[in-house]
């Protein structure tokens, strides 16, 4: 698979990166930081609302354990299975998006995004995003010539994306829609599709996005408050202004772990969508930059894995890895941009850090898939050395 993007020869540092340990270390560090910050951000609220200060942190520890198990499962699933199961995964992705709109769905704060399963709820958009990225990656590989050379080949995956986007908007989950469409478009672009083909798509998306904003009063209110949150700081701009206050209080080194004031019922969703603001308040600019650095390492290692898989003639693994990395990177970027006031408020979690079982387990599964792609590439490289007589014999096969 050719991305159509030439990698400069002078970027030799990319070849020196060891993406697998970097990926795992950065992911584990974010996971541990998430548990610590949720314990800090949620204790007072949990004590007041459910009568148990440790309610959310215990559940997050449980989700983290399940997430690690999920990662171990996906790291043992051959990449070829995901490629062969494209249609099955597409069916699962669309099915859960439909089921949540039936009486099975649970409505919270005006949005129907969850299907209850006893002790926890599943946020269907998280499952759908991974399934649809897997299907689109298989489509890109199977129909590469048609995708690159014909308009019908280019439009077919967009129809699938359009159906999924409509189902997401009905929930409504505008943030997940933006992440899914952008990550999918980026993955298709990296497969070699000419940029000129995306121009009509970009125009259509901008027009549709504008219509979605102006036709829904609450979205328009968010955009207006985003432009000047202090104008109505006790109503439409309340959440953003409280987040900005948290950043201001943090200064350089923060007020210390557990000493946040904004988590004391001032900042809504302090342990979920706005946990980055609490990190900034308690650990300051240095703590915020540490989180940004860890996400940068994770995303760069994902792209390096994808690029190396591409060079090793693993087109599906490369495409899938590009898509997963874009999903993680975009969601983290949007969450942080919302917390800092760079984007209007959206309900997106910070991957591996925010409270939430569905997001955490899907992100752990995604890390496991990225690790699997790199492991299969290393195995392929080792077998090639053995055949050429330039390397030691032995070594396990991941097939």
Buried (B, 14 or more C-beta within 10 A) or exposed (E): BEBEEEEEEEEEEBEEBEBBEBBBBBBBBBBEBBBBBBBBBBBBBBEEEEEEBBBBBEBBBEBBEBBBBBBEEBBEBEBEEBBEBBEBBBEBBBBBBBBBEEEBBBEEEEBBBBBEEEEBBBBBBBBBBBBBBBBBBBBBBBBBEBBBEEEEBBBBBBEBBBBBBEBBBEBBBBBBBBBBBBBBBBBBBBBBBEEEBBEEBEEEBEEBBEEBBEEBEEBBBBBBBBEEBEEBBEEBBBBBBBBBBBBEBBEEEBBEBEEBEBBEEBBBBBBBBBBBBBBBBBBBBEBBEBBBEBBBBBBBBBBBBBBBBBEBEBBBBBBBBBBBBBBBBBBBBBBBBBBBBEBBBBBBBBBBBBBBBBBBBBBBBBBBBBBBBBBBBBBBEBBEBBEEEEBEEEEEEBE
